[in-house]
């Protein structure tokens, strides 16, 4: 399938999805709808075990909403609510989604990155919820995910001041998993995707679901969520393979069954 705002490529056991609206890879309704379609296409594809989300070019991952179109249509509320559904889909996606942040991720770009399970950030790039500089606030979950990831105190500071956070500080705050050298972000994301593709798919899916569902639940319910997921994995062929491989001192071959 051909997309207007995305470049999509399958490589080995993962897929690379590139936001492609140069020069800033700005978000509009078409981009969000195409991103949702791509997520749907790969969710049921057993051969694809991880996704990488990156930006076209080397300077900007995504600079946020296209101010010339995103907020000028007749149904701005519909655009915002649909975008939030897409980001929640990423957050709850049954396969790991890696943000290869190869340039600045600001506004909605930061929000897309925060919805991903892994964030690899170019060491010269910045991230931030800069919407308050325009007299508005984040609309794709920035006021909710940023404090969940780095804590209320610093998140409020950055949100209220519209700060662009340098890469080293993003790492220190736990906003990203690691920093990457110039020109290496996508390659390091691919290396991580290969590593994740060798992991047991059912266990991976259930870990993502248990963390997402249980993190904000009372501890009794959260532990019950984990117990149910554990028992589900224990009944899989992958569990038998993993245990047999452990005793045989060999690498397991997980089939997702």
ROSEBA-403782 format. One record per residue (C-alpha): residue in three letters; x, y, z. Coordinates in Angstrom, 3 decimals, decimal comma, padded with zeros to 6 digits. Layout:
! ROSEBA-403782
+------+----------+----------+----------+
! resn !        u !        v !        w !
+------+----------+----------+----------+
!  ala !        X !        Y !        Z !
...
+------+----------+----------+----------+
This chain:
! ROSEBA-403782
+------+----------+----------+----------+
! resn !        u !        v !        w !
+------+----------+----------+----------+
!  unk !  000,000 !  000,000 !  000,000 !
!  unk !  001,204 !  003,516 ! -000,811 !
!  unk !  000,936 !  006,250 !  001,806 !
!  unk !  000,922 !  010,005 !  001,376 !
!  unk !  002,628 !  010,924 !  004,658 !
!  unk !  004,539 !  007,769 !  005,628 !
!  unk !  007,308 !  005,583 !  004,279 !
!  unk !  006,854 !  001,941 !  005,277 !
!  unk !  009,453 ! -000,802 !  004,880 !
!  unk !  009,664 ! -004,372 !  006,141 !
!  unk !  013,108 ! -005,621 !  007,128 !
!  unk !  013,763 ! -009,086 !  008,485 !
!  unk !  011,303 ! -009,549 !  011,374 !
!  unk !  010,441 ! -005,881 !  011,969 !
!  unk !  009,009 ! -002,897 !  010,113 !
!  unk !  010,228 !  000,691 !  009,855 !
!  unk !  007,589 !  003,420 !  009,660 !
!  unk !  008,914 !  006,858 !  008,751 !
!  unk !  006,950 !  010,067 !  009,272 !
!  unk !  007,456 !  011,742 !  005,908 !
!  unk !  006,197 !  015,312 !  005,735 !
!  unk !  009,399 !  017,314 !  005,292 !
!  unk !  010,799 !  019,560 !  006,472 !
!  unk !  009,248 !  019,194 !  009,948 !
!  unk !  007,253 !  015,942 !  009,578 !
!  unk !  004,313 !  017,896 !  010,976 !
!  unk !  001,168 !  016,096 !  012,085 !
!  unk ! -002,077 !  016,437 !  010,152 !
!  unk ! -005,228 !  014,348 !  009,919 !
!  unk ! -003,909 !  012,280 !  007,014 !
!  unk ! -000,735 !  011,353 !  008,885 !
!  unk ! -002,674 !  010,162 !  011,944 !
!  unk ! -005,116 !  008,139 !  009,844 !
!  unk ! -002,321 !  006,543 !  007,852 !
!  unk ! -000,404 !  005,762 !  011,038 !
!  unk ! -003,507 !  004,058 !  012,425 !
!  unk ! -003,834 !  002,034 !  009,209 !
!  unk ! -000,198 !  000,903 !  009,408 !
!  unk ! -000,647 ! -000,198 !  013,007 !
!  unk ! -003,670 ! -002,228 !  011,964 !
!  unk ! -001,826 ! -003,837 !  009,054 !
!  unk !  001,117 ! -005,046 !  011,134 !
!  unk ! -000,786 ! -006,014 !  014,278 !
!  unk ! -002,048 ! -009,253 !  012,716 !
!  unk !  001,170 ! -009,978 !  010,781 !
!  unk !  002,966 ! -012,677 !  012,787 !
!  unk !  006,144 ! -012,221 !  010,745 !
!  unk !  006,561 ! -008,669 !  012,069 !
!  unk !  007,568 ! -008,775 !  015,731 !
!  unk !  008,512 ! -005,137 !  016,329 !
!  unk !  007,942 ! -001,694 !  014,823 !
!  unk !  010,314 !  001,247 !  014,526 !
!  unk !  008,863 !  004,737 !  014,252 !
!  unk !  011,224 !  007,423 !  012,971 !
!  unk !  011,221 !  010,718 !  011,090 !
!  unk !  012,311 !  011,665 !  007,592 !
!  unk !  015,577 !  013,587 !  007,486 !
!  unk !  018,262 !  014,019 !  010,143 !
!  unk !  017,183 !  017,197 !  011,936 !
!  unk !  013,567 !  016,746 !  013,056 !
!  unk !  011,770 !  013,588 !  014,174 !
!  unk !  008,466 !  015,474 !  014,356 !
!  unk !  007,923 !  019,121 !  015,255 !
!  unk !  004,276 !  018,684 !  016,255 !
!  unk !  001,006 !  019,629 !  014,620 !
!  unk !  000,817 !  021,330 !  011,256 !
!  unk ! -000,380 !  024,711 !  012,488 !
!  unk ! -001,566 !  025,630 !  009,028 !
!  unk ! -004,134 !  022,854 !  008,831 !
!  unk ! -004,494 !  020,714 !  011,942 !
!  unk ! -006,443 !  023,244 !  013,990 !
!  unk ! -008,270 !  025,089 !  011,212 !
!  unk ! -010,720 !  022,421 !  010,124 !
!  unk ! -014,368 !  022,145 !  011,087 !
!  unk ! -013,802 !  019,229 !  013,456 !
!  unk ! -010,756 !  020,029 !  015,589 !
!  unk ! -012,190 !  018,022 !  018,476 !
!  unk ! -012,537 !  014,992 !  016,216 !
!  unk ! -008,907 !  015,353 !  015,101 !
!  unk ! -007,678 !  015,537 !  018,705 !
!  unk ! -009,786 !  012,625 !  019,922 !
!  unk ! -008,797 !  010,422 !  016,991 !
!  unk ! -005,125 !  011,263 !  017,500 !
!  unk ! -005,397 !  010,280 !  021,137 !
!  unk ! -006,900 !  006,938 !  020,145 !
!  unk ! -003,969 !  006,314 !  017,806 !
!  unk ! -001,434 !  007,106 !  020,527 !
!  unk ! -003,231 !  004,834 !  022,977 !
!  unk ! -003,104 !  002,154 !  020,304 !
!  unk !  000,670 !  002,578 !  020,121 !
!  unk !  000,968 !  002,494 !  023,902 !
!  unk ! -001,055 ! -000,720 !  024,120 !
!  unk !  000,295 ! -002,269 !  020,921 !
!  unk !  000,963 ! -006,003 !  021,358 !
!  unk !  004,375 ! -005,702 !  019,710 !
!  unk !  007,204 ! -003,432 !  020,889 !
!  unk !  007,215 ! -000,015 !  019,233 !
!  unk !  010,584 !  001,746 !  019,175 !
!  unk !  010,828 !  005,498 !  018,647 !
!  unk !  014,053 !  006,171 !  016,743 !
!  unk !  014,158 !  009,880 !  017,530 !
!  unk !  016,645 !  011,062 !  014,928 !
!  unk !  015,963 !  014,763 !  015,492 !
!  unk !  013,953 !  017,151 !  017,628 !
!  unk !  010,655 !  015,784 !  018,988 !
!  unk !  008,487 !  018,715 !  020,005 !
!  unk !  004,804 !  019,146 !  020,800 !
!  unk !  002,887 !  016,312 !  019,177 !
!  unk !  006,180 !  014,758 !  018,111 !
!  unk !  007,161 !  014,385 !  021,749 !
!  unk !  003,719 !  012,943 !  022,482 !
!  unk !  004,076 !  010,322 !  019,736 !
!  unk !  007,507 !  009,366 !  021,078 !
!  unk !  006,254 !  009,088 !  024,659 !
!  unk !  003,543 !  006,644 !  023,570 !
!  unk !  006,187 !  004,236 !  022,243 !
!  unk !  007,617 !  001,457 !  024,403 !
!  unk !  011,265 !  002,395 !  023,729 !
!  unk !  012,808 !  005,765 !  022,962 !
!  unk !  016,260 !  006,110 !  021,395 !
!  unk !  017,279 !  009,772 !  021,071 !
!  unk !  020,005 !  011,327 !  018,949 !
!  unk !  022,512 !  012,887 !  021,325 !
!  unk !  022,148 !  016,371 !  019,806 !
!  unk !  018,343 !  016,385 !  019,669 !
!  unk !  015,814 !  017,879 !  022,074 !
!  unk !  012,369 !  016,836 !  023,272 !
!  unk !  009,622 !  018,916 !  024,807 !
!  unk !  005,992 !  019,881 !  025,159 !
!  unk !  006,309 !  023,396 !  023,798 !
!  unk !  002,619 !  024,119 !  023,223 !
!  unk !  002,339 !  026,704 !  026,016 !
!  unk !  004,674 !  028,938 !  023,975 !
!  unk !  001,727 !  029,248 !  021,548 !
!  unk ! -000,840 !  029,916 !  024,247 !
!  unk ! -002,290 !  026,388 !  024,121 !
!  unk ! -001,616 !  023,120 !  025,918 !
!  unk ! -000,720 !  019,619 !  024,676 !
!  unk ! -003,608 !  017,786 !  023,061 !
!  unk ! -002,257 !  014,259 !  022,486 !
!  unk ! -001,640 !  013,310 !  026,127 !
!  unk !  001,452 !  015,354 !  026,909 !
!  unk !  000,157 !  016,621 !  030,258 !
!  unk ! -000,548 !  013,024 !  031,274 !
!  unk !  002,375 !  010,982 !  029,946 !
!  unk !  005,199 !  013,382 !  030,784 !
!  unk !  004,527 !  013,394 !  034,563 !
!  unk !  003,997 !  009,642 !  034,486 !
!  unk !  007,412 !  009,195 !  032,894 !
!  unk !  009,528 !  011,767 !  034,754 !
!  unk !  007,450 !  012,834 !  037,771 !
!  unk !  005,077 !  015,694 !  038,480 !
!  unk !  007,613 !  018,311 !  039,635 !
!  unk !  009,869 !  018,450 !  036,593 !
!  unk !  007,001 !  017,762 !  034,182 !
!  unk !  005,082 !  020,803 !  035,419 !
!  unk !  008,200 !  022,936 !  035,045 !
!  unk !  008,763 !  021,852 !  031,458 !
!  unk !  005,091 !  022,056 !  030,507 !
!  unk !  004,556 !  025,529 !  031,951 !
!  unk !  007,792 !  026,934 !  030,522 !
!  unk !  007,517 !  025,194 !  027,151 !
!  unk !  011,047 !  023,856 !  027,582 !
!  unk !  013,018 !  022,030 !  024,912 !
!  unk !  014,859 !  019,427 !  026,988 !
!  unk !  018,424 !  018,583 !  025,854 !
!  unk !  019,213 !  014,951 !  025,113 !
!  unk !  021,477 !  014,404 !  028,126 !
!  unk !  018,784 !  015,664 !  030,469 !
!  unk !  016,164 !  013,489 !  028,739 !
!  unk !  018,341 !  010,486 !  029,536 !
!  unk !  018,981 !  011,546 !  033,129 !
!  unk !  015,242 !  012,043 !  033,705 !
!  unk !  014,359 !  008,628 !  032,299 !
!  unk !  012,422 !  010,154 !  029,407 !
!  unk !  014,455 !  008,073 !  026,944 !
!  unk !  016,141 !  004,679 !  027,156 !
!  unk !  019,440 !  005,672 !  025,592 !
!  unk !  021,240 !  008,255 !  023,478 !
!  unk !  022,687 !  007,523 !  020,064 !
!  unk !  025,535 !  009,115 !  018,105 !
!  unk !  024,818 !  011,310 !  015,101 !
!  unk !  023,675 !  009,182 !  012,160 !
!  unk !  023,295 !  005,995 !  014,237 !
!  unk !  019,790 !  006,320 !  015,697 !
!  unk !  017,971 !  004,179 !  013,163 !
!  unk !  020,700 !  001,525 !  013,061 !
!  unk !  020,673 !  001,193 !  016,833 !
!  unk !  016,890 !  000,960 !  016,765 !
!  unk !  017,154 ! -001,839 !  014,207 !
!  unk !  019,621 ! -003,687 !  016,427 !
!  unk !  017,153 ! -003,413 !  019,308 !
!  unk !  014,299 ! -004,580 !  017,059 !
!  unk !  016,308 ! -007,676 !  016,098 !
!  unk !  016,897 ! -008,408 !  019,764 !
!  unk !  013,204 ! -007,989 !  020,578 !
!  unk !  012,197 ! -010,158 !  017,606 !
!  unk !  013,978 ! -013,097 !  019,234 !
!  unk !  011,912 ! -012,727 !  022,394 !
!  unk !  008,737 ! -014,792 !  023,033 !
!  unk !  005,884 ! -012,904 !  021,311 !
!  unk !  003,113 ! -013,992 !  023,678 !
!  unk !  005,108 ! -013,086 !  026,784 !
!  unk !  006,028 ! -009,758 !  025,177 !
!  unk !  002,383 ! -008,967 !  024,437 !
!  unk !  001,265 ! -009,876 !  027,937 !
!  unk !  004,038 ! -007,880 !  029,632 !
!  unk !  002,993 ! -004,772 !  027,697 !
!  unk ! -000,658 ! -005,358 !  028,585 !
!  unk !  000,036 ! -006,068 !  032,261 !
!  unk !  002,144 ! -002,939 !  032,702 !
!  unk ! -000,384 ! -000,765 !  030,873 !
!  unk ! -003,408 ! -002,123 !  032,714 !
!  unk ! -001,833 ! -002,552 !  036,120 !
!  unk !  000,357 !  000,499 !  036,601 !
!  unk ! -002,395 !  002,793 !  037,838 !
!  unk ! -004,559 !  000,070 !  039,393 !
!  unk ! -004,700 ! -000,734 !  043,129 !
!  unk ! -001,931 ! -003,205 !  043,963 !
!  unk ! -004,337 ! -006,084 !  044,626 !
!  unk ! -005,891 ! -005,741 !  041,167 !
!  unk ! -002,507 ! -005,150 !  039,557 !
!  unk ! -001,066 ! -008,351 !  041,000 !
!  unk ! -004,148 ! -010,249 !  039,827 !
!  unk ! -003,583 ! -008,890 !  036,307 !
!  unk ! -000,025 ! -010,207 !  036,406 !
!  unk ! -001,095 ! -013,592 !  037,803 !
!  unk ! -003,607 ! -014,122 !  035,001 !
!  unk ! -000,999 ! -013,169 !  032,407 !
!  unk !  001,598 ! -015,457 !  034,005 !
!  unk ! -000,762 ! -018,440 !  033,911 !
!  unk ! -001,550 ! -017,697 !  030,266 !
!  unk !  002,129 ! -017,729 !  029,306 !
!  unk !  002,735 ! -020,917 !  031,277 !
!  unk !  000,338 ! -022,802 !  028,991 !
!  unk !  002,163 ! -021,804 !  025,779 !
!  unk !  004,508 ! -023,829 !  023,603 !
!  unk !  007,006 ! -020,990 !  023,984 !
!  unk !  007,134 ! -021,578 !  027,744 !
!  unk !  007,898 ! -025,266 !  027,193 !
!  unk !  010,552 ! -024,324 !  024,627 !
!  unk !  012,132 ! -021,753 !  026,930 !
!  unk !  012,358 ! -024,152 !  029,873 !
!  unk !  013,694 ! -026,997 !  027,706 !
!  unk !  016,285 ! -024,676 !  026,168 !
!  unk !  017,373 ! -023,549 !  029,626 !
!  unk !  018,088 ! -027,104 !  030,777 !
!  unk !  019,692 ! -028,022 !  027,439 !
!  unk !  021,917 ! -024,924 !  027,640 !
!  unk !  020,904 ! -023,734 !  024,170 !
!  unk !  019,203 ! -020,658 !  022,736 !
!  unk !  015,398 ! -020,963 !  022,611 !
!  unk !  013,471 ! -020,609 !  019,373 !
!  unk !  010,184 ! -018,919 !  020,196 !
!  unk !  007,338 ! -019,425 !  017,718 !
!  unk !  004,614 ! -017,285 !  019,270 !
!  unk !  002,499 ! -020,300 !  020,150 !
+------+----------+----------+----------+
